[in-house]
Amino acid sequence: MSRIEHEPTALGEAVRQLRAQKGLTQQELAASLDVPQSWVSNIEGARRRLGVLEALEVCEALGCSVADLLEEYERRHRAGK
């Protein structure tokens, strides 16, 4: 898998991990973002890429920083290599 192909997978896994750490369901996260549950599922499943502004909103909803998301992404990305 190329780096470009791997990035949305690792980022989606990072969102999933942070959401789980907060004890939230996809539905609860979606409600706080005012998006359908399928949007969260698509991000976590790497069927949709997460934009920068969306990442900021997700982090705010999860009560974490973008640095937290990127640190989790880096762990996932390195583990996927």
C-alpha positions as CSV (number, residue, x, y, z in Angstrom):
1,M,0.0,0.0,0.0
2,S,1.4,3.4,-0.9
3,R,1.7,6.2,1.6
4,I,-1.1,8.1,0.0
5,E,-3.4,5.0,0.1
6,H,-2.4,4.4,3.8
7,E,-3.0,7.9,5.1
8,P,-6.9,7.9,5.2
9,T,-6.8,4.4,6.8
10,A,-4.5,5.4,9.6
11,L,-6.3,8.7,10.1
12,G,-9.7,6.9,10.3
13,E,-8.3,4.5,12.8
14,A,-6.9,7.4,14.8
15,V,-10.4,9.0,14.9
16,R,-11.9,5.6,15.9
17,Q,-9.3,5.1,18.7
18,L,-9.8,8.6,20.1
19,R,-13.6,8.2,20.0
20,A,-13.4,4.9,21.8
21,Q,-11.1,6.4,24.4
22,K,-13.8,9.0,25.1
23,G,-16.5,6.3,25.4
24,L,-18.5,7.7,22.5
25,T,-20.4,5.7,19.9
26,Q,-20.3,6.8,16.3
27,Q,-23.9,8.0,16.7
28,E,-23.0,10.2,19.7
29,L,-20.0,11.7,17.8
30,A,-22.1,12.3,14.7
31,A,-24.8,14.0,16.8
32,S,-22.3,16.4,18.3
33,L,-21.0,17.2,14.8
34,D,-24.5,17.5,13.4
35,V,-23.7,14.9,10.7
36,P,-25.2,11.5,9.9
37,Q,-23.6,8.5,11.6
38,S,-22.6,7.2,8.2
39,W,-20.3,10.2,7.9
40,V,-18.3,9.1,11.0
41,S,-18.4,5.5,9.8
42,N,-17.0,6.6,6.4
43,I,-14.2,8.6,8.0
44,E,-13.3,5.7,10.3
45,G,-13.5,3.2,7.5
46,A,-11.3,5.3,5.2
47,R,-14.1,5.6,2.6
48,R,-14.0,9.4,3.0
49,R,-11.0,11.7,3.6
50,L,-11.1,14.0,6.5
51,G,-10.4,17.7,5.6
52,V,-8.4,20.0,7.8
53,L,-11.5,22.0,9.0
54,E,-13.4,18.8,9.5
55,A,-10.5,17.4,11.6
56,L,-10.6,20.5,13.8
57,E,-14.3,20.0,14.3
58,V,-13.9,16.3,15.1
59,C,-11.1,17.1,17.6
60,E,-13.3,19.7,19.3
61,A,-16.2,17.2,19.5
62,L,-13.8,14.6,21.0
63,G,-12.3,17.1,23.4
64,C,-8.8,16.5,22.1
65,S,-6.3,18.6,20.2
66,V,-5.2,18.2,16.6
67,A,-1.8,17.2,18.1
68,D,-3.5,14.3,19.8
69,L,-5.1,13.2,16.6
70,L,-1.8,13.5,14.7
71,E,0.1,11.6,17.4
72,E,-2.4,8.8,17.2
73,Y,-2.3,8.9,13.4
74,E,1.5,8.6,13.5
75,R,1.3,5.6,15.8
76,R,-1.2,4.0,13.4
77,H,0.8,5.0,10.3
78,R,4.1,3.6,11.6
79,A,2.3,0.4,12.7
80,G,0.9,-0.1,9.2
81,K,4.3,0.0,7.5
